[in-house]
Amino acid sequence: MTTSEEPAVRLRGLHRTYGHRGTTVRALNGVSVDFPAGSFTAVMGPSGSGKSTLLHCAAGLDRPTGGEVHLGGTRLDDLSETRLTLLRRQRIGFVFQQFNLLPALTAELNVALPLMLGGRRPKRAEIRVALADVGLADRLGHRPAELSGGQQQRVAIARALVTRPEVLFADEPTGALDSATGREVLTLLRGMVEERRQTVLMVTHDPVAAAYADRVLFLRDGRLAGELVGPTPQAVAERMTGLEAEASGAVR
Ligand SMILES: Nc1ncnc2c1ncn2[C@@H]1O[C@H](COP(=O)(O)OP(=O)(O)OP(=O)(O)O)[C@@H](O)[C@H]1O
């Protein structure tokens, strides 16, 4: 269980290398950071800086090649595949850029699925509440193709939160949405943080999206390259411009 002193997620000396055509890519190169319970953190950085790798390692979707990942009091990086699958199912929620809903299932069944996979027979009422919480009480019987992009992402958020996970990981959750719809989704995530103390960790390219978080972490070449607490879109954009200039070699 997570106690008040314990961060929701703790990363220590995280390394992730990939072998690619005989060369080694260091996607993460020694990242240590804590994500407090009830906090909303955005991760930003130039393309290829390691954002998705960090999110995937922290969520137990990928294994680091070195270092430690702790979720509450549990160390993830050395769990067996079976225990890791179980832990992801019970304690982690994940939202993807492309929603990843099952096209043949209604919104109601998409949301019920994680509970069913966990061996439970979900009560109709709890699925309805989960969908009502994201403003979709009237869309229970719709399939993904019958919903707008923003509505599909809301179903995906309801699905990710129905198990009451300790941490919600979101990889570019507004990347496939127009800016107005994206803002609605971000307002929803912000509300989950404020009303439920939901811990949220989000990768984004968008300074406006990042400014919804309490804190923005910047990555460069697989390492932490600073943070902004209480970010504004302007401050985030300025940092990103600096990092991108460094990444392209314009500044050293
Ligand atoms: N499966 C893989 N095999 C080989 N290299 C990989 C793999 N996944 C990621 N990489 C490399 O690791 C580095 C970090 O990738 P990652 O996807 O984490 O970056 P990112 O910051 O999320 O990028 P983007 O903003 O473009 O999505 C990149 O150089 C990428 O090419």
The ligand as a Tripos MOL2 file, in Angstrom:
@<TRIPOS>MOLECULE
LIG
   31    33     1     0     0
SMALL
NO_CHARGES

@<TRIPOS>ATOM
      1 N1         11.9700   -0.9300  -29.3320 N.pl3     1 LIG1
      2 C1         12.9980   -0.1250  -29.6050 C.ar      1 LIG1
      3 N2         14.0540   -0.5800  -30.2780 N.ar      1 LIG1
      4 C2         15.1160    0.2250  -30.5550 C.ar      1 LIG1
      5 N3         15.1820    1.5260  -30.1930 N.ar      1 LIG1
      6 C3         14.1380    2.0330  -29.5370 C.ar      1 LIG1
      7 C4         12.9800    1.2520  -29.2000 C.ar      1 LIG1
      8 N4         12.1080    2.0460  -28.5320 N.ar      1 LIG1
      9 C5         12.6780    3.2620  -28.4490 C.ar      1 LIG1
     10 N5         13.8910    3.2640  -29.0490 N.ar      1 LIG1
     11 C6         14.8320    4.4120  -29.1480 C.3       1 LIG1
     12 O1         14.9900    4.9440  -27.8450 O.3       1 LIG1
     13 C7         15.0150    6.3680  -27.8920 C.3       1 LIG1
     14 C8         13.9230    6.9370  -27.0090 C.3       1 LIG1
     15 O2         12.6640    6.5990  -27.5590 O.3       1 LIG1
     16 P1         11.2820    7.0990  -26.9450 P.3       1 LIG1
     17 O3         10.1750    6.5330  -27.7780 O.co2     1 LIG1
     18 O4         11.2690    6.8140  -25.4970 O.co2     1 LIG1
     19 O5         11.4020    8.6810  -27.1410 O.3       1 LIG1
     20 P2         10.2870    9.8000  -27.0300 P.3       1 LIG1
     21 O6         10.9210   10.9250  -26.2910 O.co2     1 LIG1
     22 O7          9.0250    9.2360  -26.4770 O.co2     1 LIG1
     23 O8         10.1070   10.2080  -28.5520 O.3       1 LIG1
     24 P3          8.8710   10.8370  -29.3640 P.3       1 LIG1
     25 O9          8.6450   12.1990  -28.7580 O.co2     1 LIG1
     26 O10         9.3990   10.9410  -30.7620 O.co2     1 LIG1
     27 O11         7.7100    9.9170  -29.2210 O.co2     1 LIG1
     28 C9         14.9030    6.7470  -29.3570 C.3       1 LIG1
     29 O12        16.1980    6.9600  -29.8640 O.3       1 LIG1
     30 C10        14.2700    5.5300  -29.9920 C.3       1 LIG1
     31 O13        14.6490    5.4100  -31.3360 O.3       1 LIG1
@<TRIPOS>BOND
     1     1     2 1
     2     2     3 ar
     3     2     7 ar
     4     3     4 ar
     5     4     5 ar
     6     5     6 ar
     7     6     7 ar
     8     6    10 ar
     9     7     8 ar
    10     8     9 ar
    11     9    10 ar
    12    10    11 1
    13    11    12 1
    14    11    30 1
    15    12    13 1
    16    13    14 1
    17    13    28 1
    18    14    15 1
    19    15    16 1
    20    16    17 2
    21    16    18 1
    22    16    19 1
    23    19    20 1
    24    20    21 2
    25    20    22 1
    26    20    23 1
    27    23    24 1
    28    24    25 2
    29    24    26 1
    30    24    27 1
    31    28    29 1
    32    28    30 1
    33    30    31 1
@<TRIPOS>SUBSTRUCTURE
     1 LIG1         1 GROUP 0 **** ****
